[in-house]
């Protein structure tokens, strides 16, 4: 037993995971019982993806290390494997030097999976946020469940996800339903005015508009561009609207999608394409929009808290628990068109199944109770369902 501060290393790989973790990180940074440091990696360090480490720096959190693992988006399996091997090596070296007591990870990306592997061989306990979820169309599905098995403490977003983690053999005493941090972000952020948003984007918001994010469906072969074209055909037909489009992530075919988006925006002046909006501009954009269109998890988890409809295209998010504001459709022009027509008429009351917005407070208490002043035994017993 000891009263020394608990050293927590939070690893962030993308604009998305940092934006979600932000309220928890800001609270941990103020706690007198822990020392929070950040390891920043992945697309945060790439200009093509908005160099979003600048957003992290604005919050004043201690960045202990910037770890470069990629020079561009990965276009094939060999490049992905190269990034993965770099990640596990560089983070194992970093952990040997920095010696954190515990590592905080969110989500399901392949980079996060490799950081968890580095923790495992370094014998560092992992706190995993947002385990137990399913995304049947993405390779993230298997990475997420693998991270669960390499983690010690589990902070799930719903009761169903909590139960699924236990079904994977994790001790129920270390599995909690805390709700989703993304909901807390939505409920507490002070959005820009519509006029301020337009000025920040240098894009006049003088018509009804939608917010669009389309990522590759990584468990489908070569479907990304053909599916994107189906979506862009719909956007092109709706010149009475405008569209704020955020670029795809660094998954396979992400770079190709982003190139297509740039070309589309050149001839469709009702569209703007941005590398990263950041949390404030992204939430502000949703607040005044008619709907969100694409296949991002944000449309499922966060957007319902705005009371806005989400058009969820294809199978990338298939299996996630959804609010009644989610309109699912196939990645076909006619189906997306029907879904958009339905979204523009949406007027239902929305209840978000992902929590009450008090998630970060719950997480801080659980982390302190689990780790502060405790000797952790990493020899886990597989919990068998009765």
Buried (B, 14 or more C-beta within 10 A) or exposed (E): EEEEBBBBBBBBBBBBBBBBBBBBBBBBBEBEBBBBBBBBBBBBBBEBBBBBBEBBEEEEBEBBBEBEBBEBBBBEEEBBEBBBEBBBEBBBEBBEEBEBBBBBBBBBBBBBBBBBBBBBEBEBBBBBBBBBBBBEBBBBBEBBBBBBBBBBBBBBBBEBBBBBBBEBBBBEEBBBBBBBBBBBBBBEBEBBEBEEBBEBBEBEBEEBBBBBBBBBBBBBEEBBEEBBEBBBBBBBEBEEBBBBBBBBBBBBBBBBBBEBBEEBBEEBEBBBBBBBBBBBBBBBBBBBBBBBBBBBBBBBBBBBBBBBBBBBBBBBBBEBBBBBBBBBBBBBBEBBBBBBEBBBEBEEEBEBBBBEBEBBBBBBEBBBEBBBEBEEEEEEEEBEEE
